[in-house]
Amino acid sequence: MEVRELCGIIRDVGRSCEDGSVIVEFGRLFERYVTISNKVVGVLLRARRQGLVRFQGEMLWQGRDDQVVITLLP
């Protein structure tokens, strides 16, 4: 449920690409998602394990990784 909700938020706040993917910077996603849940990083990691999103690095940290691009895969 949380992973599905996260993907919906990425679609809402992100930018669509020609290949059908949607991209959003971690900082923007964190600002939006934190009002819903403080578990955004854990949910992102689960979504990546399920093959739904892609991003660089093993762990994302608010502030340090705000510019990291999260890609919601088509």
PQR file of N, CA, C, O and H, with PARSE charges and radii, in Angstrom:
ATOM      1  N   MET A   1       0.829  -1.196   0.000 -0.4000 1.5000
ATOM      2  CA  MET A   1       0.000   0.000   0.000 -0.0000 2.0000
ATOM      3  C   MET A   1       0.867   1.252   0.000  0.5500 1.7000
ATOM      4  O   MET A   1       0.646   2.153  -0.809 -0.5500 1.4000
ATOM      5  N   GLU A   2       1.860   1.324   0.901 -0.4000 1.5000
ATOM      6  CA  GLU A   2       2.708   2.505   0.965 -0.0000 2.0000
ATOM      7  C   GLU A   2       3.495   2.700  -0.322  0.5500 1.7000
ATOM      8  O   GLU A   2       3.664   3.831  -0.776 -0.5500 1.4000
ATOM      9  H   GLU A   2       2.040   0.593   1.559  0.4000 1.0000
ATOM     10  N   VAL A   3       3.980   1.613  -0.917 -0.4000 1.5000
ATOM     11  CA  VAL A   3       4.751   1.716  -2.155 -0.0000 2.0000
ATOM     12  C   VAL A   3       3.861   2.274  -3.260  0.5500 1.7000
ATOM     13  O   VAL A   3       4.294   3.136  -4.025 -0.5500 1.4000
ATOM     14  H   VAL A   3       3.844   0.693  -0.548  0.4000 1.0000
ATOM     15  N   ARG A   4       2.651   1.802  -3.350 -0.4000 1.5000
ATOM     16  CA  ARG A   4       1.709   2.288  -4.366 -0.0000 2.0000
ATOM     17  C   ARG A   4       1.420   3.779  -4.161  0.5500 1.7000
ATOM     18  O   ARG A   4       1.361   4.548  -5.120 -0.5500 1.4000
ATOM     19  H   ARG A   4       2.300   1.102  -2.729  0.4000 1.0000
ATOM     20  N   GLU A   5       1.242   4.167  -2.913 -0.4000 1.5000
ATOM     21  CA  GLU A   5       0.995   5.574  -2.588 -0.0000 2.0000
ATOM     22  C   GLU A   5       2.201   6.434  -2.976  0.5500 1.7000
ATOM     23  O   GLU A   5       2.033   7.524  -3.523 -0.5500 1.4000
ATOM     24  H   GLU A   5       1.290   3.542  -2.134  0.4000 1.0000
ATOM     25  N   LEU A   6       3.416   5.948  -2.694 -0.4000 1.5000
ATOM     26  CA  LEU A   6       4.625   6.660  -3.065 -0.0000 2.0000
ATOM     27  C   LEU A   6       4.704   6.859  -4.574  0.5500 1.7000
ATOM     28  O   LEU A   6       5.018   7.954  -5.040 -0.5500 1.4000
ATOM     29  H   LEU A   6       3.552   5.063  -2.249  0.4000 1.0000
ATOM     30  N   CYS A   7       4.420   5.807  -5.339 -0.4000 1.5000
ATOM     31  CA  CYS A   7       4.451   5.912  -6.801 -0.0000 2.0000
ATOM     32  C   CYS A   7       3.448   6.951  -7.294  0.5500 1.7000
ATOM     33  O   CYS A   7       3.742   7.690  -8.233 -0.5500 1.4000
ATOM     34  H   CYS A   7       4.164   4.917  -4.960  0.4000 1.0000
ATOM     35  N   GLY A   8       2.283   7.018  -6.683 -0.4000 1.5000
ATOM     36  CA  GLY A   8       1.285   8.019  -7.045 -0.0000 2.0000
ATOM     37  C   GLY A   8       1.773   9.430  -6.762  0.5500 1.7000
ATOM     38  O   GLY A   8       1.522  10.343  -7.548 -0.5500 1.4000
ATOM     39  H   GLY A   8       2.044   6.417  -5.920  0.4000 1.0000
ATOM     40  N   ILE A   9       2.465   9.615  -5.654 -0.4000 1.5000
ATOM     41  CA  ILE A   9       2.996  10.934  -5.315 -0.0000 2.0000
ATOM     42  C   ILE A   9       4.087  11.328  -6.305  0.5500 1.7000
ATOM     43  O   ILE A   9       4.158  12.484  -6.722 -0.5500 1.4000
ATOM     44  H   ILE A   9       2.670   8.873  -5.015  0.4000 1.0000
ATOM     45  N   ILE A  10       4.936  10.374  -6.684 -0.4000 1.5000
ATOM     46  CA  ILE A  10       5.965  10.670  -7.688 -0.0000 2.0000
ATOM     47  C   ILE A  10       5.302  11.113  -8.985  0.5500 1.7000
ATOM     48  O   ILE A  10       5.757  12.066  -9.617 -0.5500 1.4000
ATOM     49  H   ILE A  10       4.878   9.435  -6.346  0.4000 1.0000
ATOM     50  N   ARG A  11       4.233  10.432  -9.388 -0.4000 1.5000
ATOM     51  CA  ARG A  11       3.513  10.840 -10.604 -0.0000 2.0000
ATOM     52  C   ARG A  11       2.947  12.258 -10.474  0.5500 1.7000
ATOM     53  O   ARG A  11       2.976  13.033 -11.429 -0.5500 1.4000
ATOM     54  H   ARG A  11       3.863   9.657  -8.874  0.4000 1.0000
ATOM     55  N   ASP A  12       2.431  12.588  -9.281 -0.4000 1.5000
ATOM     56  CA  ASP A  12       1.823  13.903  -9.050 -0.0000 2.0000
ATOM     57  C   ASP A  12       2.839  15.038  -9.067  0.5500 1.7000
ATOM     58  O   ASP A  12       2.583  16.084  -9.662 -0.5500 1.4000
ATOM     59  H   ASP A  12       2.408  11.958  -8.505  0.4000 1.0000
ATOM     60  N   VAL A  13       3.987  14.847  -8.424 -0.4000 1.5000
ATOM     61  CA  VAL A  13       4.935  15.952  -8.269 -0.0000 2.0000
ATOM     62  C   VAL A  13       6.091  15.897  -9.254  0.5500 1.7000
ATOM     63  O   VAL A  13       6.852  16.857  -9.371 -0.5500 1.4000
ATOM     64  H   VAL A  13       4.195  13.996  -7.941  0.4000 1.0000
ATOM     65  N   GLY A  14       6.232  14.779  -9.967 -0.4000 1.5000
ATOM     66  CA  GLY A  14       7.355  14.603 -10.877 -0.0000 2.0000
ATOM     67  C   GLY A  14       7.078  15.120 -12.273  0.5500 1.7000
ATOM     68  O   GLY A  14       6.016  15.669 -12.565 -0.5500 1.4000
ATOM     69  H   GLY A  14       5.614  13.999  -9.872  0.4000 1.0000
ATOM     70  N   ARG A  15       8.075  14.925 -13.128 -0.4000 1.5000
ATOM     71  CA  ARG A  15       8.002  15.352 -14.522 -0.0000 2.0000
ATOM     72  C   ARG A  15       8.055  14.117 -15.417  0.5500 1.7000
ATOM     73  O   ARG A  15       8.943  13.277 -15.274 -0.5500 1.4000
ATOM     74  H   ARG A  15       8.938  14.479 -12.891  0.4000 1.0000
ATOM     75  N   SER A  16       7.097  14.012 -16.341 -0.4000 1.5000
ATOM     76  CA  SER A  16       7.030  12.865 -17.250 -0.0000 2.0000
ATOM     77  C   SER A  16       8.105  12.967 -18.325  0.5500 1.7000
ATOM     78  O   SER A  16       8.412  14.051 -18.821 -0.5500 1.4000
ATOM     79  H   SER A  16       6.375  14.694 -16.457  0.4000 1.0000
ATOM     80  N   CYS A  17       8.665  11.822 -18.671 -0.4000 1.5000
ATOM     81  CA  CYS A  17       9.675  11.727 -19.718 -0.0000 2.0000
ATOM     82  C   CYS A  17       9.073  11.024 -20.937  0.5500 1.7000
ATOM     83  O   CYS A  17       8.030  10.375 -20.847 -0.5500 1.4000
ATOM     84  H   CYS A  17       8.415  10.941 -18.269  0.4000 1.0000
ATOM     85  N   GLU A  18       9.747  11.166 -22.064 -0.4000 1.5000
ATOM     86  CA  GLU A  18       9.249  10.572 -23.307 -0.0000 2.0000
ATOM     87  C   GLU A  18       9.151   9.054 -23.239  0.5500 1.7000
ATOM     88  O   GLU A  18       8.300   8.462 -23.903 -0.5500 1.4000
ATOM     89  H   GLU A  18      10.594  11.693 -22.137  0.4000 1.0000
ATOM     90  N   ASP A  19      10.001   8.420 -22.456 -0.4000 1.5000
ATOM     91  CA  ASP A  19       9.995   6.959 -22.387 -0.0000 2.0000
ATOM     92  C   ASP A  19       8.925   6.404 -21.447  0.5500 1.7000
ATOM     93  O   ASP A  19       8.836   5.192 -21.252 -0.5500 1.4000
ATOM     94  H   ASP A  19      10.693   8.900 -21.917  0.4000 1.0000
ATOM     95  N   GLY A  20       8.109   7.294 -20.864 -0.4000 1.5000
ATOM     96  CA  GLY A  20       7.042   6.865 -19.971 -0.0000 2.0000
ATOM     97  C   GLY A  20       7.415   6.895 -18.502  0.5500 1.7000
ATOM     98  O   GLY A  20       6.560   6.692 -17.640 -0.5500 1.4000
ATOM     99  H   GLY A  20       8.181   8.279 -21.023  0.4000 1.0000
ATOM    100  N   SER A  21       8.684   7.147 -18.207 -0.4000 1.5000
ATOM    101  CA  SER A  21       9.102   7.245 -16.810 -0.0000 2.0000
ATOM    102  C   SER A  21       8.751   8.632 -16.263  0.5500 1.7000
ATOM    103  O   SER A  21       8.413   9.542 -17.019 -0.5500 1.4000
ATOM    104  H   SER A  21       9.379   7.312 -18.907  0.4000 1.0000
ATOM    105  N   VAL A  22       8.836   8.774 -14.963 -0.4000 1.5000
ATOM    106  CA  VAL A  22       8.574  10.045 -14.292 -0.0000 2.0000
ATOM    107  C   VAL A  22       9.745  10.302 -13.359  0.5500 1.7000
ATOM    108  O   VAL A  22      10.162   9.405 -12.627 -0.5500 1.4000
ATOM    109  H   VAL A  22       9.111   8.034 -14.348  0.4000 1.0000
ATOM    110  N   ILE A  23      10.287  11.531 -13.378 -0.4000 1.5000
ATOM    111  CA  ILE A  23      11.428  11.845 -12.525 -0.0000 2.0000
ATOM    112  C   ILE A  23      11.075  12.944 -11.528  0.5500 1.7000
ATOM    113  O   ILE A  23      10.263  13.826 -11.807 -0.5500 1.4000
ATOM    114  H   ILE A  23       9.949  12.260 -13.973  0.4000 1.0000
ATOM    115  N   VAL A  24      11.704  12.867 -10.364 -0.4000 1.5000
ATOM    116  CA  VAL A  24      11.529  13.877  -9.318 -0.0000 2.0000
ATOM    117  C   VAL A  24      12.795  13.867  -8.467  0.5500 1.7000
ATOM    118  O   VAL A  24      13.382  12.810  -8.235 -0.5500 1.4000
ATOM    119  H   VAL A  24      12.364  12.150 -10.137  0.4000 1.0000
ATOM    120  N   GLU A  25      13.209  15.033  -8.006 -0.4000 1.5000
ATOM    121  CA  GLU A  25      14.354  15.102  -7.109 -0.0000 2.0000
ATOM    122  C   GLU A  25      13.925  14.663  -5.708  0.5500 1.7000
ATOM    123  O   GLU A  25      12.799  14.919  -5.281 -0.5500 1.4000
ATOM    124  H   GLU A  25      12.732  15.892  -8.195  0.4000 1.0000
ATOM    125  N   PHE A  26      14.842  13.999  -5.005 -0.4000 1.5000
ATOM    126  CA  PHE A  26      14.544  13.473  -3.680 -0.0000 2.0000
ATOM    127  C   PHE A  26      14.048  14.567  -2.735  0.5500 1.7000
ATOM    128  O   PHE A  26      13.109  14.338  -1.973 -0.5500 1.4000
ATOM    129  H   PHE A  26      15.756  13.791  -5.353  0.4000 1.0000
ATOM    130  N   GLY A  27      14.656  15.737  -2.772 -0.4000 1.5000
ATOM    131  CA  GLY A  27      14.243  16.822  -1.878 -0.0000 2.0000
ATOM    132  C   GLY A  27      12.788  17.198  -2.058  0.5500 1.7000
ATOM    133  O   GLY A  27      12.065  17.390  -1.080 -0.5500 1.4000
ATOM    134  H   GLY A  27      15.419  15.923  -3.391  0.4000 1.0000
ATOM    135  N   ARG A  28      12.353  17.303  -3.314 -0.4000 1.5000
ATOM    136  CA  ARG A  28      10.951  17.642  -3.603 -0.0000 2.0000
ATOM    137  C   ARG A  28      10.017  16.524  -3.129  0.5500 1.7000
ATOM    138  O   ARG A  28       8.975  16.784  -2.526 -0.5500 1.4000
ATOM    139  H   ARG A  28      12.940  17.147  -4.109  0.4000 1.0000
ATOM    140  N   LEU A  29      10.404  15.280  -3.409 -0.4000 1.5000
ATOM    141  CA  LEU A  29       9.599  14.143  -2.982 -0.0000 2.0000
ATOM    142  C   LEU A  29       9.527  14.084  -1.461  0.5500 1.7000
ATOM    143  O   LEU A  29       8.457  13.852  -0.898 -0.5500 1.4000
ATOM    144  H   LEU A  29      11.250  15.068  -3.898  0.4000 1.0000
ATOM    145  N   PHE A  30      10.652  14.292  -0.798 -0.4000 1.5000
ATOM    146  CA  PHE A  30      10.693  14.230   0.661 -0.0000 2.0000
ATOM    147  C   PHE A  30       9.761  15.277   1.259  0.5500 1.7000
ATOM    148  O   PHE A  30       8.999  14.975   2.178 -0.5500 1.4000
ATOM    149  H   PHE A  30      11.521  14.480  -1.256  0.4000 1.0000
ATOM    150  N   GLU A  31       9.814  16.507   0.745 -0.4000 1.5000
ATOM    151  CA  GLU A  31       8.953  17.579   1.264 -0.0000 2.0000
ATOM    152  C   GLU A  31       7.480  17.207   1.163  0.5500 1.7000
ATOM    153  O   GLU A  31       6.708  17.463   2.087 -0.5500 1.4000
ATOM    154  H   GLU A  31      10.433  16.752  -0.001  0.4000 1.0000
ATOM    155  N   ARG A  32       7.090  16.609   0.049 -0.4000 1.5000
ATOM    156  CA  ARG A  32       5.693  16.248  -0.171 -0.0000 2.0000
ATOM    157  C   ARG A  32       5.284  15.021   0.648  0.5500 1.7000
ATOM    158  O   ARG A  32       4.219  15.002   1.265 -0.5500 1.4000
ATOM    159  H   ARG A  32       7.717  16.401  -0.702  0.4000 1.0000
ATOM    160  N   TYR A  33       6.139  14.006   0.645 -0.4000 1.5000
ATOM    161  CA  TYR A  33       5.786  12.737   1.265 -0.0000 2.0000
ATOM    162  C   TYR A  33       5.851  12.800   2.781  0.5500 1.7000
ATOM    163  O   TYR A  33       5.096  12.099   3.455 -0.5500 1.4000
ATOM    164  H   TYR A  33       7.004  14.022   0.144  0.4000 1.0000
ATOM    165  N   VAL A  34       6.740  13.626   3.337 -0.4000 1.5000
ATOM    166  CA  VAL A  34       6.922  13.666   4.789 -0.0000 2.0000
ATOM    167  C   VAL A  34       5.644  14.122   5.493  0.5500 1.7000
ATOM    168  O   VAL A  34       5.443  13.808   6.666 -0.5500 1.4000
ATOM    169  H   VAL A  34       7.354  14.195   2.790  0.4000 1.0000
ATOM    170  N   THR A  35       4.790  14.847   4.803 -0.4000 1.5000
ATOM    171  CA  THR A  35       3.525  15.239   5.425 -0.0000 2.0000
ATOM    172  C   THR A  35       2.597  14.042   5.565  0.5500 1.7000
ATOM    173  O   THR A  35       1.653  14.077   6.354 -0.5500 1.4000
ATOM    174  H   THR A  35       4.953  15.102   3.850  0.4000 1.0000
ATOM    175  N   ILE A  36       2.855  12.991   4.810 -0.4000 1.5000
ATOM    176  CA  ILE A  36       2.038  11.783   4.850 -0.0000 2.0000
ATOM    177  C   ILE A  36       2.690  10.732   5.749  0.5500 1.7000
ATOM    178  O   ILE A  36       2.012  10.072   6.536 -0.5500 1.4000
ATOM    179  H   ILE A  36       3.622  12.962   4.168  0.4000 1.0000
ATOM    180  N   SER A  37       3.998  10.584   5.626 -0.4000 1.5000
ATOM    181  CA  SER A  37       4.713   9.559   6.385 -0.0000 2.0000
ATOM    182  C   SER A  37       6.175   9.951   6.521  0.5500 1.7000
ATOM    183  O   SER A  37       6.761  10.515   5.597 -0.5500 1.4000
ATOM    184  H   SER A  37       4.549  11.121   4.986  0.4000 1.0000
ATOM    185  N   ASN A  38       6.755   9.657   7.658 -0.4000 1.5000
ATOM    186  CA  ASN A  38       8.166   9.940   7.850 -0.0000 2.0000
ATOM    187  C   ASN A  38       9.039   8.767   7.420  0.5500 1.7000
ATOM    188  O   ASN A  38      10.236   8.755   7.709 -0.5500 1.4000
ATOM    189  H   ASN A  38       6.279   9.199   8.409  0.4000 1.0000
ATOM    190  N   LYS A  39       8.467   7.784   6.738 -0.4000 1.5000
ATOM    191  CA  LYS A  39       9.187   6.575   6.327 -0.0000 2.0000
ATOM    192  C   LYS A  39       9.549   6.588   4.844  0.5500 1.7000
ATOM    193  O   LYS A  39       9.711   5.524   4.248 -0.5500 1.4000
ATOM    194  H   LYS A  39       7.495   7.794   6.503  0.4000 1.0000
ATOM    195  N   VAL A  40       9.679   7.764   4.236 -0.4000 1.5000
ATOM    196  CA  VAL A  40       9.857   7.858   2.792 -0.0000 2.0000
ATOM    197  C   VAL A  40      11.074   7.076   2.303  0.5500 1.7000
ATOM    198  O   VAL A  40      10.987   6.419   1.265 -0.5500 1.4000
ATOM    199  H   VAL A  40       9.547   8.629   4.720  0.4000 1.0000
ATOM    200  N   VAL A  41      12.193   7.121   3.003 -0.4000 1.5000
ATOM    201  CA  VAL A  41      13.392   6.433   2.536 -0.0000 2.0000
ATOM    202  C   VAL A  41      13.185   4.919   2.548  0.5500 1.7000
ATOM    203  O   VAL A  41      13.559   4.240   1.592 -0.5500 1.4000
ATOM    204  H   VAL A  41      12.263   7.654   3.846  0.4000 1.0000
ATOM    205  N   GLY A  42      12.606   4.393   3.599 -0.4000 1.5000
ATOM    206  CA  GLY A  42      12.340   2.962   3.654 -0.0000 2.0000
ATOM    207  C   GLY A  42      11.388   2.506   2.561  0.5500 1.7000
ATOM    208  O   GLY A  42      11.567   1.434   1.982 -0.5500 1.4000
ATOM    209  H   GLY A  42      12.302   4.945   4.375  0.4000 1.0000
ATOM    210  N   VAL A  43      10.391   3.309   2.282 -0.4000 1.5000
ATOM    211  CA  VAL A  43       9.432   2.964   1.227 -0.0000 2.0000
ATOM    212  C   VAL A  43      10.119   3.039  -0.139  0.5500 1.7000
ATOM    213  O   VAL A  43       9.858   2.208  -1.008 -0.5500 1.4000
ATOM    214  H   VAL A  43      10.246   4.180   2.752  0.4000 1.0000
ATOM    215  N   LEU A  44      10.993   4.030  -0.332 -0.4000 1.5000
ATOM    216  CA  LEU A  44      11.755   4.115  -1.588 -0.0000 2.0000
ATOM    217  C   LEU A  44      12.622   2.871  -1.790  0.5500 1.7000
ATOM    218  O   LEU A  44      12.699   2.338  -2.897 -0.5500 1.4000
ATOM    219  H   LEU A  44      11.205   4.705   0.374  0.4000 1.0000
ATOM    220  N   LEU A  45      13.265   2.417  -0.731 -0.4000 1.5000
ATOM    221  CA  LEU A  45      14.100   1.218  -0.840 -0.0000 2.0000
ATOM    222  C   LEU A  45      13.266  -0.010  -1.199  0.5500 1.7000
ATOM    223  O   LEU A  45      13.694  -0.835  -2.007 -0.5500 1.4000
ATOM    224  H   LEU A  45      13.202   2.851   0.168  0.4000 1.0000
ATOM    225  N   ARG A  46      12.086  -0.135  -0.608 -0.4000 1.5000
ATOM    226  CA  ARG A  46      11.186  -1.251  -0.966 -0.0000 2.0000
ATOM    227  C   ARG A  46      10.749  -1.145  -2.427  0.5500 1.7000
ATOM    228  O   ARG A  46      10.715  -2.147  -3.142 -0.5500 1.4000
ATOM    229  H   ARG A  46      11.738   0.535   0.048  0.4000 1.0000
ATOM    230  N   ALA A  47      10.415   0.068  -2.867 -0.4000 1.5000
ATOM    231  CA  ALA A  47       9.996   0.264  -4.259 -0.0000 2.0000
ATOM    232  C   ALA A  47      11.131  -0.097  -5.213  0.5500 1.7000
ATOM    233  O   ALA A  47      10.887  -0.659  -6.281 -0.5500 1.4000
ATOM    234  H   ALA A  47      10.442   0.882  -2.286  0.4000 1.0000
ATOM    235  N   ARG A  48      12.369   0.220  -4.838 -0.4000 1.5000
ATOM    236  CA  ARG A  48      13.509  -0.135  -5.695 -0.0000 2.0000
ATOM    237  C   ARG A  48      13.675  -1.644  -5.752  0.5500 1.7000
ATOM    238  O   ARG A  48      13.911  -2.197  -6.826 -0.5500 1.4000
ATOM    239  H   ARG A  48      12.568   0.676  -3.971  0.4000 1.0000
ATOM    240  N   ARG A  49      13.557  -2.320  -4.615 -0.4000 1.5000
ATOM    241  CA  ARG A  49      13.658  -3.792  -4.611 -0.0000 2.0000
ATOM    242  C   ARG A  49      12.585  -4.434  -5.485  0.5500 1.7000
ATOM    243  O   ARG A  49      12.800  -5.500  -6.062 -0.5500 1.4000
ATOM    244  H   ARG A  49      13.365  -1.871  -3.742  0.4000 1.0000
ATOM    245  N   GLN A  50      11.435  -3.781  -5.580 -0.4000 1.5000
ATOM    246  CA  GLN A  50      10.344  -4.300  -6.406 -0.0000 2.0000
ATOM    247  C   GLN A  50      10.484  -3.897  -7.868  0.5500 1.7000
ATOM    248  O   GLN A  50       9.649  -4.269  -8.692 -0.5500 1.4000
ATOM    249  H   GLN A  50      11.261  -2.915  -5.112  0.4000 1.0000
ATOM    250  N   GLY A  51      11.533  -3.139  -8.202 -0.4000 1.5000
ATOM    251  CA  GLY A  51      11.781  -2.741  -9.587 -0.0000 2.0000
ATOM    252  C   GLY A  51      10.893  -1.605 -10.072  0.5500 1.7000
ATOM    253  O   GLY A  51      10.691  -1.449 -11.277 -0.5500 1.4000
ATOM    254  H   GLY A  51      12.212  -2.837  -7.532  0.4000 1.0000
ATOM    255  N   LEU A  52      10.359  -0.808  -9.149 -0.4000 1.5000
ATOM    256  CA  LEU A  52       9.451   0.274  -9.532 -0.0000 2.0000
ATOM    257  C   LEU A  52      10.144   1.616  -9.685  0.5500 1.7000
ATOM    258  O   LEU A  52       9.697   2.460 -10.463 -0.5500 1.4000
ATOM    259  H   LEU A  52      10.523  -0.934  -8.171  0.4000 1.0000
ATOM    260  N   VAL A  53      11.228   1.822  -8.955 -0.4000 1.5000
ATOM    261  CA  VAL A  53      11.967   3.085  -9.033 -0.0000 2.0000
ATOM    262  C   VAL A  53      13.458   2.798  -9.142  0.5500 1.7000
ATOM    263  O   VAL A  53      13.935   1.703  -8.844 -0.5500 1.4000
ATOM    264  H   VAL A  53      11.591   1.136  -8.323  0.4000 1.0000
ATOM    265  N   ARG A  54      14.184   3.848  -9.589 -0.4000 1.5000
ATOM    266  CA  ARG A  54      15.640   3.762  -9.705 -0.0000 2.0000
ATOM    267  C   ARG A  54      16.222   5.060  -9.164  0.5500 1.7000
ATOM    268  O   ARG A  54      15.668   6.135  -9.398 -0.5500 1.4000
ATOM    269  H   ARG A  54      13.797   4.738  -9.831  0.4000 1.0000
ATOM    270  N   PHE A  55      17.331   4.967  -8.446 -0.4000 1.5000
ATOM    271  CA  PHE A  55      18.075   6.141  -8.003 -0.0000 2.0000
ATOM    272  C   PHE A  55      19.489   5.706  -7.634  0.5500 1.7000
ATOM    273  O   PHE A  55      19.739   4.534  -7.351 -0.5500 1.4000
ATOM    274  H   PHE A  55      17.780   4.094  -8.257  0.4000 1.0000
ATOM    275  N   GLN A  56      20.409   6.669  -7.643 -0.4000 1.5000
ATOM    276  CA  GLN A  56      21.813   6.410  -7.328 -0.0000 2.0000
ATOM    277  C   GLN A  56      22.012   6.339  -5.815  0.5500 1.7000
ATOM    278  O   GLN A  56      21.358   7.061  -5.063 -0.5500 1.4000
ATOM    279  H   GLN A  56      20.206   7.621  -7.873  0.4000 1.0000
ATOM    280  N   GLY A  57      22.904   5.477  -5.383 -0.4000 1.5000
ATOM    281  CA  GLY A  57      23.258   5.376  -3.977 -0.0000 2.0000
ATOM    282  C   GLY A  57      22.485   4.290  -3.262  0.5500 1.7000
ATOM    283  O   GLY A  57      21.453   3.809  -3.730 -0.5500 1.4000
ATOM    284  H   GLY A  57      23.435   4.891  -5.994  0.4000 1.0000
ATOM    285  N   GLU A  58      23.017   3.924  -2.119 -0.4000 1.5000
ATOM    286  CA  GLU A  58      22.383   2.893  -1.303 -0.0000 2.0000
ATOM    287  C   GLU A  58      21.319   3.465  -0.388  0.5500 1.7000
ATOM    288  O   GLU A  58      20.285   2.838  -0.159 -0.5500 1.4000
ATOM    289  H   GLU A  58      23.855   4.315  -1.739  0.4000 1.0000
ATOM    290  N   MET A  59      21.572   4.665   0.139 -0.4000 1.5000
ATOM    291  CA  MET A  59      20.675   5.308   1.093 -0.0000 2.0000
ATOM    292  C   MET A  59      20.578   6.784   0.742  0.5500 1.7000
ATOM    293  O   MET A  59      21.548   7.372   0.264 -0.5500 1.4000
ATOM    294  H   MET A  59      22.412   5.175  -0.046  0.4000 1.0000
ATOM    295  N   LEU A  60      19.431   7.381   0.971 -0.4000 1.5000
ATOM    296  CA  LEU A  60      19.240   8.806   0.706 -0.0000 2.0000
ATOM    297  C   LEU A  60      19.046   9.534   2.024  0.5500 1.7000
ATOM    298  O   LEU A  60      18.345   9.055   2.915 -0.5500 1.4000
ATOM    299  H   LEU A  60      18.643   6.903   1.360  0.4000 1.0000
ATOM    300  N   TRP A  61      19.675  10.695   2.138 -0.4000 1.5000
ATOM    301  CA  TRP A  61      19.595  11.506   3.345 -0.0000 2.0000
ATOM    302  C   TRP A  61      19.044  12.877   3.008  0.5500 1.7000
ATOM    303  O   TRP A  61      19.476  13.511   2.045 -0.5500 1.4000
ATOM    304  H   TRP A  61      20.245  11.084   1.414  0.4000 1.0000
ATOM    305  N   GLN A  62      18.090  13.331   3.802 -0.4000 1.5000
ATOM    306  CA  GLN A  62      17.523  14.662   3.601 -0.0000 2.0000
ATOM    307  C   GLN A  62      18.639  15.684   3.723  0.5500 1.7000
ATOM    308  O   GLN A  62      19.493  15.579   4.604 -0.5500 1.4000
ATOM    309  H   GLN A  62      17.739  12.816   4.584  0.4000 1.0000
ATOM    310  N   GLY A  63      18.630  16.664   2.846 -0.4000 1.5000
ATOM    311  CA  GLY A  63      19.655  17.701   2.826 -0.0000 2.0000
ATOM    312  C   GLY A  63      20.808  17.304   1.924  0.5500 1.7000
ATOM    313  O   GLY A  63      21.039  17.949   0.901 -0.5500 1.4000
ATOM    314  H   GLY A  63      17.936  16.749   2.131  0.4000 1.0000
ATOM    315  N   ARG A  64      21.530  16.266   2.278 -0.4000 1.5000
ATOM    316  CA  ARG A  64      22.689  15.832   1.488 -0.0000 2.0000
ATOM    317  C   ARG A  64      22.296  15.350   0.098  0.5500 1.7000
ATOM    318  O   ARG A  64      22.995  15.641  -0.873 -0.5500 1.4000
ATOM    319  H   ARG A  64      21.342  15.742   3.109  0.4000 1.0000
ATOM    320  N   ASP A  65      21.192  14.621  -0.016 -0.4000 1.5000
ATOM    321  CA  ASP A  65      20.812  13.978  -1.276 -0.0000 2.0000
ATOM    322  C   ASP A  65      19.592  14.620  -1.941  0.5500 1.7000
ATOM    323  O   ASP A  65      18.936  13.986  -2.767 -0.5500 1.4000
ATOM    324  H   ASP A  65      20.624  14.385   0.773  0.4000 1.0000
ATOM    325  N   ASP A  66      19.286  15.860  -1.592 -0.4000 1.5000
ATOM    326  CA  ASP A  66      18.089  16.503  -2.135 -0.0000 2.0000
ATOM    327  C   ASP A  66      18.089  16.585  -3.662  0.5500 1.7000
ATOM    328  O   ASP A  66      17.019  16.637  -4.267 -0.5500 1.4000
ATOM    329  H   ASP A  66      19.820  16.375  -0.920  0.4000 1.0000
ATOM    330  N   GLN A  67      19.257  16.598  -4.295 -0.4000 1.5000
ATOM    331  CA  GLN A  67      19.343  16.715  -5.759 -0.0000 2.0000
ATOM    332  C   GLN A  67      19.342  15.364  -6.479  0.5500 1.7000
ATOM    333  O   GLN A  67      19.324  15.324  -7.709 -0.5500 1.4000
ATOM    334  H   GLN A  67      20.127  16.556  -3.803  0.4000 1.0000
ATOM    335  N   VAL A  68      19.362  14.276  -5.741 -0.4000 1.5000
ATOM    336  CA  VAL A  68      19.356  12.940  -6.357 -0.0000 2.0000
ATOM    337  C   VAL A  68      18.024  12.737  -7.076  0.5500 1.7000
ATOM    338  O   VAL A  68      16.957  12.978  -6.512 -0.5500 1.4000
ATOM    339  H   VAL A  68      19.377  14.309  -4.742  0.4000 1.0000
ATOM    340  N   VAL A  69      18.105  12.288  -8.338 -0.4000 1.5000
ATOM    341  CA  VAL A  69      16.906  12.089  -9.142 -0.0000 2.0000
ATOM    342  C   VAL A  69      16.361  10.690  -8.889  0.5500 1.7000
ATOM    343  O   VAL A  69      17.086   9.698  -8.967 -0.5500 1.4000
ATOM    344  H   VAL A  69      18.972  12.093  -8.796  0.4000 1.0000
ATOM    345  N   ILE A  70      15.067  10.632  -8.585 -0.4000 1.5000
ATOM    346  CA  ILE A  70      14.342   9.379  -8.424 -0.0000 2.0000
ATOM    347  C   ILE A  70      13.543   9.180  -9.717  0.5500 1.7000
ATOM    348  O   ILE A  70      12.826  10.080 -10.154 -0.5500 1.4000
ATOM    349  H   ILE A  70      14.478  11.438  -8.522  0.4000 1.0000
ATOM    350  N   THR A  71      13.671   8.010 -10.317 -0.4000 1.5000
ATOM    351  CA  THR A  71      12.951   7.705 -11.547 -0.0000 2.0000
ATOM    352  C   THR A  71      11.908   6.640 -11.272  0.5500 1.7000
ATOM    353  O   THR A  71      12.233   5.538 -10.832 -0.5500 1.4000
ATOM    354  H   THR A  71      14.254   7.279  -9.962  0.4000 1.0000
ATOM    355  N   LEU A  72      10.653   6.975 -11.533 -0.4000 1.5000
ATOM    356  CA  LEU A  72       9.565   5.999 -11.493 -0.0000 2.0000
ATOM    357  C   LEU A  72       9.550   5.327 -12.849  0.5500 1.7000
ATOM    358  O   LEU A  72       9.307   5.974 -13.868 -0.5500 1.4000
ATOM    359  H   LEU A  72      10.389   7.871 -11.891  0.4000 1.0000
ATOM    360  N   LEU A  73       9.808   4.034 -12.864 -0.4000 1.5000
ATOM    361  CA  LEU A  73       9.930   3.314 -14.135 -0.0000 2.0000
ATOM    362  C   LEU A  73       8.566   3.044 -14.754  0.5500 1.7000
ATOM    363  O   LEU A  73       7.573   2.852 -14.052 -0.5500 1.4000
ATOM    364  H   LEU A  73      10.005   3.509 -12.037  0.4000 1.0000
ATOM    365  N   PRO A  74       8.538   3.033 -16.096 -0.5600 1.5000
ATOM    366  CA  PRO A  74       7.243   2.807 -16.782  0.2800 2.0000
ATOM    367  C   PRO A  74       6.724   1.400 -16.584  0.5500 1.7000
ATOM    368  O   PRO A  74       5.657   1.058 -17.093 -0.5500 1.4000
TER
END
